[in-house]
Amino acid sequence: MGTQKKQLKICIIGAGFTGLAAAYYLSKAGHLVEVFEKESQPGGLAIGFQDPNWEWPLEQHYHHWFESDWAIRNLATEIGHSVTFTRPVTSTWINGRISQLDSPISLLKFSHLSMEARLRTAVGLAGLRFNPFWQPFEYFTAKSYIRAIMGEASWKDLWEPLFVGKFDKYAGDISAAWLWARIYKRSPTLGYPEGGFLSFAKSLELAAINYGAKFYYHHPVSHINELLPQFDKVICTLPTPLFEKISGLTYPKLEGIGAVNLVLALKHQFLTDGSYWLNINDRKMPFLAVVEHTNFIEPKHYGGEHLLYVGNYLPSNHEFFRLSENDLVQKFLPYLKMISPKFTQSWIRKSWAFKAPFAQPIITKNYSQLIPPLSTSISNLYLANIQQVYPWDRGTNYAVELGRQVADLCLKK
């Protein structure tokens, strides 16, 4: 961080990980930082909740880190927060059964594709994994790349159901650069902060407070022009549509998709093969992924219960956003039973439904030309949100990286 002769008074809107990281780095550099957050606690999309039976809180929407997530790993080390890394199993529900699919060997054993399709898929994945240059992938879609390199069978049987499940009507428009980022930086070994993401967010908040930062919760901001006269700099980390409402600025419309997660606290293990992550390659099922958190993190931290996410990415006008937690349970029950035949509603001790209308940017071709810059047309006002972490996919690691970038930019101008 560059040194500043003048101590600045800086406002940050939003206490997600971009706002938290910016608050930490700016306060550490000796500036006066105030953070305003409409929720009751930090974390943003990684915000946690806690049942009285549990030792640790759980994220409303499933989260983990990859080995290559150095921005957030280094920050965790810097503030002294422990992180555990393990290698859980990732599988796919396809043709009515669960098949492990998380390594080159498991791909070669993946009998749902012909051997030719498996080999072509391996070649296509290698072309993403070992190519450090993302820019050429901007010019064509993931669909066209997969069909040309991996083959039509790989697209139809393996990839298309996931793209449709995640991106809905935009499935064929997603840039190959998005797919590159997903494959290039992924690792089979995953990390999880001690005590969960809420605990880590609070550790980062405390580290910033120790440098003098102040946090105000239950404090939404309705007009940025009310803050600008009070602060030398203002950083907004809200989604662009919300930023437009409170700033009066307008940007080219960038599409996004929402998330609906049903969380179940179960008396018994659901995925008894030990899978942590189960991609659902059957679009007749009303969800995209089943994630058994306690096949990744030990159930002892959650009172011995088995915690299951039933996840969906959906347009914000989808009916699931209007359904209650109990309605979603009833909707999903018969399909969950198909995956785990012994499963019954009596296994469920408690359930929760969490909904985020904007959770995933729609990354189309030439996206780098569309994203808004960190600096805005209003002097001393900055925008930093998940639309700007491109070419990387949204995630807490890149939120931290973005927080540092906007903090550096803030101090240079």
Contacts in CASP RR format, 6 or more apart in sequence:
PFRMAT RR
TARGET T0000
AUTHOR 0000-0000-0000
METHOD contacts of the structure
MODEL  1
MGTQKKQLKICIIGAGFTGLAAAYYLSKAGHLVEVFEKESQPGGLAIGFQ
DPNWEWPLEQHYHHWFESDWAIRNLATEIGHSVTFTRPVTSTWINGRISQ
LDSPISLLKFSHLSMEARLRTAVGLAGLRFNPFWQPFEYFTAKSYIRAIM
GEASWKDLWEPLFVGKFDKYAGDISAAWLWARIYKRSPTLGYPEGGFLSF
AKSLELAAINYGAKFYYHHPVSHINELLPQFDKVICTLPTPLFEKISGLT
YPKLEGIGAVNLVLALKHQFLTDGSYWLNINDRKMPFLAVVEHTNFIEPK
HYGGEHLLYVGNYLPSNHEFFRLSENDLVQKFLPYLKMISPKFTQSWIRK
SWAFKAPFAQPIITKNYSQLIPPLSTSISNLYLANIQQVYPWDRGTNYAV
ELGRQVADLCLKK
1 25 0 8 1.000
1 28 0 8 1.000
1 29 0 8 1.000
1 407 0 8 1.000
1 408 0 8 1.000
1 411 0 8 1.000
2 29 0 8 1.000
2 408 0 8 1.000
2 411 0 8 1.000
2 412 0 8 1.000
3 29 0 8 1.000
4 29 0 8 1.000
4 30 0 8 1.000
4 31 0 8 1.000
4 411 0 8 1.000
7 30 0 8 1.000
7 31 0 8 1.000
7 32 0 8 1.000
8 26 0 8 1.000
8 31 0 8 1.000
8 32 0 8 1.000
8 232 0 8 1.000
8 233 0 8 1.000
8 410 0 8 1.000
8 411 0 8 1.000
9 31 0 8 1.000
9 32 0 8 1.000
9 34 0 8 1.000
9 230 0 8 1.000
9 231 0 8 1.000
9 232 0 8 1.000
9 233 0 8 1.000
10 26 0 8 1.000
10 31 0 8 1.000
10 32 0 8 1.000
10 33 0 8 1.000
10 34 0 8 1.000
10 231 0 8 1.000
10 232 0 8 1.000
10 233 0 8 1.000
10 234 0 8 1.000
10 235 0 8 1.000
10 410 0 8 1.000
11 33 0 8 1.000
11 34 0 8 1.000
11 35 0 8 1.000
11 36 0 8 1.000
11 227 0 8 1.000
11 230 0 8 1.000
11 231 0 8 1.000
11 233 0 8 1.000
11 234 0 8 1.000
11 235 0 8 1.000
12 19 0 8 1.000
12 22 0 8 1.000
12 23 0 8 1.000
12 26 0 8 1.000
12 33 0 8 1.000
12 34 0 8 1.000
12 35 0 8 1.000
12 36 0 8 1.000
12 234 0 8 1.000
12 235 0 8 1.000
12 237 0 8 1.000
13 35 0 8 1.000
13 36 0 8 1.000
13 221 0 8 1.000
13 224 0 8 1.000
13 227 0 8 1.000
13 234 0 8 1.000
13 235 0 8 1.000
13 236 0 8 1.000
13 237 0 8 1.000
13 238 0 8 1.000
13 246 0 8 1.000
14 35 0 8 1.000
14 36 0 8 1.000
14 37 0 8 1.000
14 38 0 8 1.000
14 44 0 8 1.000
14 236 0 8 1.000
14 237 0 8 1.000
14 238 0 8 1.000
15 23 0 8 1.000
15 35 0 8 1.000
15 37 0 8 1.000
15 39 0 8 1.000
15 41 0 8 1.000
15 42 0 8 1.000
15 43 0 8 1.000
15 44 0 8 1.000
15 201 0 8 1.000
15 205 0 8 1.000
15 215 0 8 1.000
15 217 0 8 1.000
16 37 0 8 1.000
16 42 0 8 1.000
16 43 0 8 1.000
16 44 0 8 1.000
16 45 0 8 1.000
16 46 0 8 1.000
16 47 0 8 1.000
16 201 0 8 1.000
16 237 0 8 1.000
16 399 0 8 1.000
17 43 0 8 1.000
17 44 0 8 1.000
17 46 0 8 1.000
17 72 0 8 1.000
17 201 0 8 1.000
17 204 0 8 1.000
17 395 0 8 1.000
17 396 0 8 1.000
17 399 0 8 1.000
17 400 0 8 1.000
17 403 0 8 1.000
18 237 0 8 1.000
18 384 0 8 1.000
18 385 0 8 1.000
18 386 0 8 1.000
18 399 0 8 1.000
18 400 0 8 1.000
18 402 0 8 1.000
18 403 0 8 1.000
18 406 0 8 1.000
19 35 0 8 1.000
19 235 0 8 1.000
19 237 0 8 1.000
19 384 0 8 1.000
19 399 0 8 1.000
19 403 0 8 1.000
20 35 0 8 1.000
20 42 0 8 1.000
20 43 0 8 1.000
20 201 0 8 1.000
20 204 0 8 1.000
20 205 0 8 1.000
20 208 0 8 1.000
20 400 0 8 1.000
21 75 0 8 1.000
21 204 0 8 1.000
21 399 0 8 1.000
21 400 0 8 1.000
21 401 0 8 1.000
21 402 0 8 1.000
21 403 0 8 1.000
21 404 0 8 1.000
21 407 0 8 1.000
22 235 0 8 1.000
22 237 0 8 1.000
22 384 0 8 1.000
22 403 0 8 1.000
22 404 0 8 1.000
22 406 0 8 1.000
22 407 0 8 1.000
22 410 0 8 1.000
23 33 0 8 1.000
23 35 0 8 1.000
23 205 0 8 1.000
23 208 0 8 1.000
23 213 0 8 1.000
23 215 0 8 1.000
24 75 0 8 1.000
24 79 0 8 1.000
24 204 0 8 1.000
24 207 0 8 1.000
24 208 0 8 1.000
24 211 0 8 1.000
24 213 0 8 1.000
25 403 0 8 1.000
25 404 0 8 1.000
25 407 0 8 1.000
25 408 0 8 1.000
26 33 0 8 1.000
26 213 0 8 1.000
26 407 0 8 1.000
26 410 0 8 1.000
26 411 0 8 1.000
27 33 0 8 1.000
27 208 0 8 1.000
27 211 0 8 1.000
27 212 0 8 1.000
27 213 0 8 1.000
28 208 0 8 1.000
28 211 0 8 1.000
29 407 0 8 1.000
29 411 0 8 1.000
30 211 0 8 1.000
31 411 0 8 1.000
32 212 0 8 1.000
33 208 0 8 1.000
33 212 0 8 1.000
33 213 0 8 1.000
33 214 0 8 1.000
34 213 0 8 1.000
34 214 0 8 1.000
34 215 0 8 1.000
34 216 0 8 1.000
34 231 0 8 1.000
35 208 0 8 1.000
35 213 0 8 1.000
35 214 0 8 1.000
35 215 0 8 1.000
35 216 0 8 1.000
36 216 0 8 1.000
36 219 0 8 1.000
36 220 0 8 1.000
36 221 0 8 1.000
37 215 0 8 1.000
37 216 0 8 1.000
37 217 0 8 1.000
37 218 0 8 1.000
37 219 0 8 1.000
38 218 0 8 1.000
38 219 0 8 1.000
38 220 0 8 1.000
38 221 0 8 1.000
39 47 0 8 1.000
39 217 0 8 1.000
39 218 0 8 1.000
40 217 0 8 1.000
40 218 0 8 1.000
41 47 0 8 1.000
41 48 0 8 1.000
41 198 0 8 1.000
41 201 0 8 1.000
41 202 0 8 1.000
41 217 0 8 1.000
42 198 0 8 1.000
42 201 0 8 1.000
42 202 0 8 1.000
42 204 0 8 1.000
42 205 0 8 1.000
42 215 0 8 1.000
43 197 0 8 1.000
43 198 0 8 1.000
43 201 0 8 1.000
44 201 0 8 1.000
45 60 0 8 1.000
45 61 0 8 1.000
45 356 0 8 1.000
45 359 0 8 1.000
45 394 0 8 1.000
45 395 0 8 1.000
46 59 0 8 1.000
46 61 0 8 1.000
46 63 0 8 1.000
46 197 0 8 1.000
46 198 0 8 1.000
46 201 0 8 1.000
46 396 0 8 1.000
47 59 0 8 1.000
47 60 0 8 1.000
47 197 0 8 1.000
47 198 0 8 1.000
47 201 0 8 1.000
48 57 0 8 1.000
48 58 0 8 1.000
48 59 0 8 1.000
48 60 0 8 1.000
48 196 0 8 1.000
48 197 0 8 1.000
48 198 0 8 1.000
49 57 0 8 1.000
49 58 0 8 1.000
49 60 0 8 1.000
49 198 0 8 1.000
49 352 0 8 1.000
50 56 0 8 1.000
50 57 0 8 1.000
50 58 0 8 1.000
50 198 0 8 1.000
51 58 0 8 1.000
51 265 0 8 1.000
51 302 0 8 1.000
51 350 0 8 1.000
53 265 0 8 1.000
53 302 0 8 1.000
53 303 0 8 1.000
53 305 0 8 1.000
54 301 0 8 1.000
54 302 0 8 1.000
54 303 0 8 1.000
54 305 0 8 1.000
55 300 0 8 1.000
55 301 0 8 1.000
55 302 0 8 1.000
55 303 0 8 1.000
56 195 0 8 1.000
56 196 0 8 1.000
56 199 0 8 1.000
56 297 0 8 1.000
56 301 0 8 1.000
56 302 0 8 1.000
57 195 0 8 1.000
57 196 0 8 1.000
57 198 0 8 1.000
57 199 0 8 1.000
58 196 0 8 1.000
58 263 0 8 1.000
58 293 0 8 1.000
58 302 0 8 1.000
58 307 0 8 1.000
59 196 0 8 1.000
59 197 0 8 1.000
59 198 0 8 1.000
60 261 0 8 1.000
60 263 0 8 1.000
60 352 0 8 1.000
60 354 0 8 1.000
61 259 0 8 1.000
61 261 0 8 1.000
61 309 0 8 1.000
61 354 0 8 1.000
61 356 0 8 1.000
61 359 0 8 1.000
62 261 0 8 1.000
62 289 0 8 1.000
62 291 0 8 1.000
62 293 0 8 1.000
62 309 0 8 1.000
62 311 0 8 1.000
63 197 0 8 1.000
63 395 0 8 1.000
63 396 0 8 1.000
64 190 0 8 1.000
64 191 0 8 1.000
64 192 0 8 1.000
64 296 0 8 1.000
65 72 0 8 1.000
65 73 0 8 1.000
65 83 0 8 1.000
65 190 0 8 1.000
65 191 0 8 1.000
65 192 0 8 1.000
65 193 0 8 1.000
65 396 0 8 1.000
65 397 0 8 1.000
66 185 0 8 1.000
66 186 0 8 1.000
66 187 0 8 1.000
66 189 0 8 1.000
66 190 0 8 1.000
66 191 0 8 1.000
66 397 0 8 1.000
67 85 0 8 1.000
67 187 0 8 1.000
67 189 0 8 1.000
67 190 0 8 1.000
67 191 0 8 1.000
68 185 0 8 1.000
68 186 0 8 1.000
68 187 0 8 1.000
69 185 0 8 1.000
69 396 0 8 1.000
69 397 0 8 1.000
70 397 0 8 1.000
71 397 0 8 1.000
71 398 0 8 1.000
71 400 0 8 1.000
71 401 0 8 1.000
71 404 0 8 1.000
72 396 0 8 1.000
72 397 0 8 1.000
72 400 0 8 1.000
72 401 0 8 1.000
73 83 0 8 1.000
73 397 0 8 1.000
75 204 0 8 1.000
75 400 0 8 1.000
76 82 0 8 1.000
76 83 0 8 1.000
76 193 0 8 1.000
76 200 0 8 1.000
79 203 0 8 1.000
79 204 0 8 1.000
79 207 0 8 1.000
80 203 0 8 1.000
81 193 0 8 1.000
81 194 0 8 1.000
81 199 0 8 1.000
81 200 0 8 1.000
81 203 0 8 1.000
81 204 0 8 1.000
82 193 0 8 1.000
82 194 0 8 1.000
83 191 0 8 1.000
83 192 0 8 1.000
83 193 0 8 1.000
83 194 0 8 1.000
84 191 0 8 1.000
84 192 0 8 1.000
84 194 0 8 1.000
84 297 0 8 1.000
85 189 0 8 1.000
85 190 0 8 1.000
85 191 0 8 1.000
85 192 0 8 1.000
86 189 0 8 1.000
86 190 0 8 1.000
86 191 0 8 1.000
86 192 0 8 1.000
86 296 0 8 1.000
87 188 0 8 1.000
87 189 0 8 1.000
87 190 0 8 1.000
88 190 0 8 1.000
88 274 0 8 1.000
88 275 0 8 1.000
88 276 0 8 1.000
88 277 0 8 1.000
88 295 0 8 1.000
88 296 0 8 1.000
89 100 0 8 1.000
89 102 0 8 1.000
89 273 0 8 1.000
89 274 0 8 1.000
89 275 0 8 1.000
89 276 0 8 1.000
89 277 0 8 1.000
89 295 0 8 1.000
90 100 0 8 1.000
90 101 0 8 1.000
90 102 0 8 1.000
90 188 0 8 1.000
90 275 0 8 1.000
90 276 0 8 1.000
90 277 0 8 1.000
90 278 0 8 1.000
90 279 0 8 1.000
91 98 0 8 1.000
91 99 0 8 1.000
91 100 0 8 1.000
91 101 0 8 1.000
91 102 0 8 1.000
91 271 0 8 1.000
91 273 0 8 1.000
91 275 0 8 1.000
91 277 0 8 1.000
91 278 0 8 1.000
91 279 0 8 1.000
92 98 0 8 1.000
92 99 0 8 1.000
92 100 0 8 1.000
92 101 0 8 1.000
92 158 0 8 1.000
92 278 0 8 1.000
92 279 0 8 1.000
92 281 0 8 1.000
93 278 0 8 1.000
93 279 0 8 1.000
93 280 0 8 1.000
93 281 0 8 1.000
93 282 0 8 1.000
93 285 0 8 1.000
93 290 0 8 1.000
93 339 0 8 1.000
94 112 0 8 1.000
94 157 0 8 1.000
94 158 0 8 1.000
94 281 0 8 1.000
94 282 0 8 1.000
95 112 0 8 1.000
96 282 0 8 1.000
96 338 0 8 1.000
98 271 0 8 1.000
98 273 0 8 1.000
98 275 0 8 1.000
98 278 0 8 1.000
98 339 0 8 1.000
99 106 0 8 1.000
99 110 0 8 1.000
99 111 0 8 1.000
99 112 0 8 1.000
100 106 0 8 1.000
100 109 0 8 1.000
100 273 0 8 1.000
100 275 0 8 1.000
101 107 0 8 1.000
101 110 0 8 1.000
101 279 0 8 1.000
102 188 0 8 1.000
103 188 0 8 1.000
104 122 0 8 1.000
107 118 0 8 1.000
107 121 0 8 1.000
107 122 0 8 1.000
107 125 0 8 1.000
108 118 0 8 1.000
108 119 0 8 1.000
108 122 0 8 1.000
110 118 0 8 1.000
112 157 0 8 1.000
112 158 0 8 1.000
113 121 0 8 1.000
113 153 0 8 1.000
113 154 0 8 1.000
113 157 0 8 1.000
113 158 0 8 1.000
114 153 0 8 1.000
117 150 0 8 1.000
117 151 0 8 1.000
117 153 0 8 1.000
117 154 0 8 1.000
117 157 0 8 1.000
120 149 0 8 1.000
120 150 0 8 1.000
120 151 0 8 1.000
120 154 0 8 1.000
121 150 0 8 1.000
121 151 0 8 1.000
121 154 0 8 1.000
121 158 0 8 1.000
123 149 0 8 1.000
123 150 0 8 1.000
124 145 0 8 1.000
124 146 0 8 1.000
124 149 0 8 1.000
124 150 0 8 1.000
125 150 0 8 1.000
125 183 0 8 1.000
127 149 0 8 1.000
128 179 0 8 1.000
128 180 0 8 1.000
128 183 0 8 1.000
128 184 0 8 1.000
129 183 0 8 1.000
129 184 0 8 1.000
131 180 0 8 1.000
131 184 0 8 1.000
132 184 0 8 1.000
134 177 0 8 1.000
134 180 0 8 1.000
134 181 0 8 1.000
134 184 0 8 1.000
134 391 0 8 1.000
135 177 0 8 1.000
135 368 0 8 1.000
137 145 0 8 1.000
137 175 0 8 1.000
137 176 0 8 1.000
137 177 0 8 1.000
137 179 0 8 1.000
137 180 0 8 1.000
138 175 0 8 1.000
138 176 0 8 1.000
138 177 0 8 1.000
138 365 0 8 1.000
138 366 0 8 1.000
138 367 0 8 1.000
138 368 0 8 1.000
138 391 0 8 1.000
139 365 0 8 1.000
139 366 0 8 1.000
140 175 0 8 1.000
140 176 0 8 1.000
140 365 0 8 1.000
141 172 0 8 1.000
141 173 0 8 1.000
141 174 0 8 1.000
141 175 0 8 1.000
141 176 0 8 1.000
141 365 0 8 1.000
142 159 0 8 1.000
142 163 0 8 1.000
142 172 0 8 1.000
142 174 0 8 1.000
142 175 0 8 1.000
142 176 0 8 1.000
142 178 0 8 1.000
142 179 0 8 1.000
143 155 0 8 1.000
143 159 0 8 1.000
143 160 0 8 1.000
143 163 0 8 1.000
143 171 0 8 1.000
143 172 0 8 1.000
143 174 0 8 1.000
144 176 0 8 1.000
145 176 0 8 1.000
145 179 0 8 1.000
146 154 0 8 1.000
146 155 0 8 1.000
146 159 0 8 1.000
146 179 0 8 1.000
147 155 0 8 1.000
150 159 0 8 1.000
157 281 0 8 1.000
158 281 0 8 1.000
160 171 0 8 1.000
161 280 0 8 1.000
161 281 0 8 1.000
161 282 0 8 1.000
161 283 0 8 1.000
162 279 0 8 1.000
162 281 0 8 1.000
162 288 0 8 1.000
163 171 0 8 1.000
163 172 0 8 1.000
163 174 0 8 1.000
164 171 0 8 1.000
164 283 0 8 1.000
165 171 0 8 1.000
165 283 0 8 1.000
165 288 0 8 1.000
165 312 0 8 1.000
165 313 0 8 1.000
166 257 0 8 1.000
166 288 0 8 1.000
166 313 0 8 1.000
166 360 0 8 1.000
167 173 0 8 1.000
167 174 0 8 1.000
167 257 0 8 1.000
167 313 0 8 1.000
167 360 0 8 1.000
167 362 0 8 1.000
168 257 0 8 1.000
168 313 0 8 1.000
168 314 0 8 1.000
168 315 0 8 1.000
169 315 0 8 1.000
170 255 0 8 1.000
170 257 0 8 1.000
170 362 0 8 1.000
170 364 0 8 1.000
173 362 0 8 1.000
173 364 0 8 1.000
173 365 0 8 1.000
174 362 0 8 1.000
174 363 0 8 1.000
174 364 0 8 1.000
175 363 0 8 1.000
175 364 0 8 1.000
175 365 0 8 1.000
175 366 0 8 1.000
175 367 0 8 1.000
177 363 0 8 1.000
177 367 0 8 1.000
177 390 0 8 1.000
177 391 0 8 1.000
178 363 0 8 1.000
178 367 0 8 1.000
178 391 0 8 1.000
178 393 0 8 1.000
180 391 0 8 1.000
181 391 0 8 1.000
181 392 0 8 1.000
181 393 0 8 1.000
182 393 0 8 1.000
185 392 0 8 1.000
190 276 0 8 1.000
190 296 0 8 1.000
192 296 0 8 1.000
192 297 0 8 1.000
193 199 0 8 1.000
193 200 0 8 1.000
194 200 0 8 1.000
195 301 0 8 1.000
197 396 0 8 1.000
205 213 0 8 1.000
205 215 0 8 1.000
208 215 0 8 1.000
209 215 0 8 1.000
221 227 0 8 1.000
221 236 0 8 1.000
221 246 0 8 1.000
222 246 0 8 1.000
223 246 0 8 1.000
224 234 0 8 1.000
224 236 0 8 1.000
224 246 0 8 1.000
224 247 0 8 1.000
224 248 0 8 1.000
224 378 0 8 1.000
224 381 0 8 1.000
225 247 0 8 1.000
227 234 0 8 1.000
228 234 0 8 1.000
228 378 0 8 1.000
228 380 0 8 1.000
228 381 0 8 1.000
231 380 0 8 1.000
232 380 0 8 1.000
233 380 0 8 1.000
233 381 0 8 1.000
233 382 0 8 1.000
233 410 0 8 1.000
234 380 0 8 1.000
234 381 0 8 1.000
234 382 0 8 1.000
235 382 0 8 1.000
235 383 0 8 1.000
235 384 0 8 1.000
235 406 0 8 1.000
235 407 0 8 1.000
235 410 0 8 1.000
236 243 0 8 1.000
236 246 0 8 1.000
236 247 0 8 1.000
236 381 0 8 1.000
236 382 0 8 1.000
236 383 0 8 1.000
236 384 0 8 1.000
236 385 0 8 1.000
237 384 0 8 1.000
237 385 0 8 1.000
237 403 0 8 1.000
238 246 0 8 1.000
238 385 0 8 1.000
239 358 0 8 1.000
239 385 0 8 1.000
239 386 0 8 1.000
239 387 0 8 1.000
240 251 0 8 1.000
240 254 0 8 1.000
240 372 0 8 1.000
240 383 0 8 1.000
240 385 0 8 1.000
240 387 0 8 1.000
241 358 0 8 1.000
243 249 0 8 1.000
243 383 0 8 1.000
243 385 0 8 1.000
244 250 0 8 1.000
244 251 0 8 1.000
247 376 0 8 1.000
247 378 0 8 1.000
247 381 0 8 1.000
249 376 0 8 1.000
249 377 0 8 1.000
249 378 0 8 1.000
251 372 0 8 1.000
252 370 0 8 1.000
254 361 0 8 1.000
254 362 0 8 1.000
254 370 0 8 1.000
254 371 0 8 1.000
254 387 0 8 1.000
255 361 0 8 1.000
255 362 0 8 1.000
255 364 0 8 1.000
256 358 0 8 1.000
256 360 0 8 1.000
256 361 0 8 1.000
256 362 0 8 1.000
257 313 0 8 1.000
257 314 0 8 1.000
257 315 0 8 1.000
257 316 0 8 1.000
257 358 0 8 1.000
257 359 0 8 1.000
257 360 0 8 1.000
257 362 0 8 1.000
258 313 0 8 1.000
258 314 0 8 1.000
258 315 0 8 1.000
258 316 0 8 1.000
258 355 0 8 1.000
258 356 0 8 1.000
258 357 0 8 1.000
258 358 0 8 1.000
258 359 0 8 1.000
258 360 0 8 1.000
259 311 0 8 1.000
259 312 0 8 1.000
259 313 0 8 1.000
259 314 0 8 1.000
259 355 0 8 1.000
259 356 0 8 1.000
259 359 0 8 1.000
259 360 0 8 1.000
260 311 0 8 1.000
260 312 0 8 1.000
260 314 0 8 1.000
260 318 0 8 1.000
260 320 0 8 1.000
260 321 0 8 1.000
260 328 0 8 1.000
260 353 0 8 1.000
260 354 0 8 1.000
260 355 0 8 1.000
261 309 0 8 1.000
261 310 0 8 1.000
261 311 0 8 1.000
261 312 0 8 1.000
261 353 0 8 1.000
261 354 0 8 1.000
261 355 0 8 1.000
262 287 0 8 1.000
262 309 0 8 1.000
262 310 0 8 1.000
262 311 0 8 1.000
262 325 0 8 1.000
262 328 0 8 1.000
262 329 0 8 1.000
262 332 0 8 1.000
262 351 0 8 1.000
262 352 0 8 1.000
262 353 0 8 1.000
263 307 0 8 1.000
263 308 0 8 1.000
263 309 0 8 1.000
263 310 0 8 1.000
263 351 0 8 1.000
263 352 0 8 1.000
263 353 0 8 1.000
263 354 0 8 1.000
264 270 0 8 1.000
264 307 0 8 1.000
264 308 0 8 1.000
264 310 0 8 1.000
264 329 0 8 1.000
264 348 0 8 1.000
264 350 0 8 1.000
264 351 0 8 1.000
265 302 0 8 1.000
265 305 0 8 1.000
265 306 0 8 1.000
265 307 0 8 1.000
265 348 0 8 1.000
265 349 0 8 1.000
265 350 0 8 1.000
265 351 0 8 1.000
266 305 0 8 1.000
266 306 0 8 1.000
266 307 0 8 1.000
266 308 0 8 1.000
266 347 0 8 1.000
266 348 0 8 1.000
266 349 0 8 1.000
267 305 0 8 1.000
267 306 0 8 1.000
267 346 0 8 1.000
267 347 0 8 1.000
267 348 0 8 1.000
267 349 0 8 1.000
268 306 0 8 1.000
268 342 0 8 1.000
268 343 0 8 1.000
268 347 0 8 1.000
269 292 0 8 1.000
269 294 0 8 1.000
269 295 0 8 1.000
269 306 0 8 1.000
270 290 0 8 1.000
270 292 0 8 1.000
270 306 0 8 1.000
270 308 0 8 1.000
270 336 0 8 1.000
270 339 0 8 1.000
270 340 0 8 1.000
270 343 0 8 1.000
270 347 0 8 1.000
271 278 0 8 1.000
271 290 0 8 1.000
271 292 0 8 1.000
271 295 0 8 1.000
271 339 0 8 1.000
271 340 0 8 1.000
272 340 0 8 1.000
274 292 0 8 1.000
274 295 0 8 1.000
275 292 0 8 1.000
275 295 0 8 1.000
276 291 0 8 1.000
276 292 0 8 1.000
276 293 0 8 1.000
276 295 0 8 1.000
276 296 0 8 1.000
277 289 0 8 1.000
277 291 0 8 1.000
278 289 0 8 1.000
278 290 0 8 1.000
278 291 0 8 1.000
278 292 0 8 1.000
278 339 0 8 1.000
279 288 0 8 1.000
279 289 0 8 1.000
280 287 0 8 1.000
280 288 0 8 1.000
280 289 0 8 1.000
280 290 0 8 1.000
285 335 0 8 1.000
285 338 0 8 1.000
286 312 0 8 1.000
286 320 0 8 1.000
286 331 0 8 1.000
286 332 0 8 1.000
286 335 0 8 1.000
287 310 0 8 1.000
287 311 0 8 1.000
287 312 0 8 1.000
287 332 0 8 1.000
287 335 0 8 1.000
288 311 0 8 1.000
288 312 0 8 1.000
288 313 0 8 1.000
289 309 0 8 1.000
289 310 0 8 1.000
289 311 0 8 1.000
289 312 0 8 1.000
290 308 0 8 1.000
290 309 0 8 1.000
290 310 0 8 1.000
290 311 0 8 1.000
290 336 0 8 1.000
290 339 0 8 1.000
291 308 0 8 1.000
291 309 0 8 1.000
291 311 0 8 1.000
292 306 0 8 1.000
292 307 0 8 1.000
292 308 0 8 1.000
292 309 0 8 1.000
293 307 0 8 1.000
293 308 0 8 1.000
293 309 0 8 1.000
294 302 0 8 1.000
294 304 0 8 1.000
294 305 0 8 1.000
294 306 0 8 1.000
294 307 0 8 1.000
299 305 0 8 1.000
299 306 0 8 1.000
299 307 0 8 1.000
305 349 0 8 1.000
310 328 0 8 1.000
310 332 0 8 1.000
310 336 0 8 1.000
312 320 0 8 1.000
313 359 0 8 1.000
313 360 0 8 1.000
314 320 0 8 1.000
314 321 0 8 1.000
316 357 0 8 1.000
316 358 0 8 1.000
320 328 0 8 1.000
320 331 0 8 1.000
320 355 0 8 1.000
321 355 0 8 1.000
321 357 0 8 1.000
323 331 0 8 1.000
323 353 0 8 1.000
324 353 0 8 1.000
325 351 0 8 1.000
325 352 0 8 1.000
325 353 0 8 1.000
326 351 0 8 1.000
328 351 0 8 1.000
328 353 0 8 1.000
329 345 0 8 1.000
329 348 0 8 1.000
329 351 0 8 1.000
333 345 0 8 1.000
336 343 0 8 1.000
337 343 0 8 1.000
337 344 0 8 1.000
359 394 0 8 1.000
360 394 0 8 1.000
361 386 0 8 1.000
361 387 0 8 1.000
361 390 0 8 1.000
361 394 0 8 1.000
363 390 0 8 1.000
364 370 0 8 1.000
367 390 0 8 1.000
367 391 0 8 1.000
368 390 0 8 1.000
368 391 0 8 1.000
371 387 0 8 1.000
371 388 0 8 1.000
371 390 0 8 1.000
372 383 0 8 1.000
372 387 0 8 1.000
372 388 0 8 1.000
373 383 0 8 1.000
374 382 0 8 1.000
374 383 0 8 1.000
374 384 0 8 1.000
374 388 0 8 1.000
374 405 0 8 1.000
374 406 0 8 1.000
374 409 0 8 1.000
375 382 0 8 1.000
375 409 0 8 1.000
375 413 0 8 1.000
376 382 0 8 1.000
376 383 0 8 1.000
380 413 0 8 1.000
382 406 0 8 1.000
382 409 0 8 1.000
382 410 0 8 1.000
384 402 0 8 1.000
384 403 0 8 1.000
384 405 0 8 1.000
384 406 0 8 1.000
385 402 0 8 1.000
386 394 0 8 1.000
386 395 0 8 1.000
386 398 0 8 1.000
386 399 0 8 1.000
386 402 0 8 1.000
388 402 0 8 1.000
389 395 0 8 1.000
389 398 0 8 1.000
389 399 0 8 1.000
389 401 0 8 1.000
389 402 0 8 1.000
392 398 0 8 1.000
END
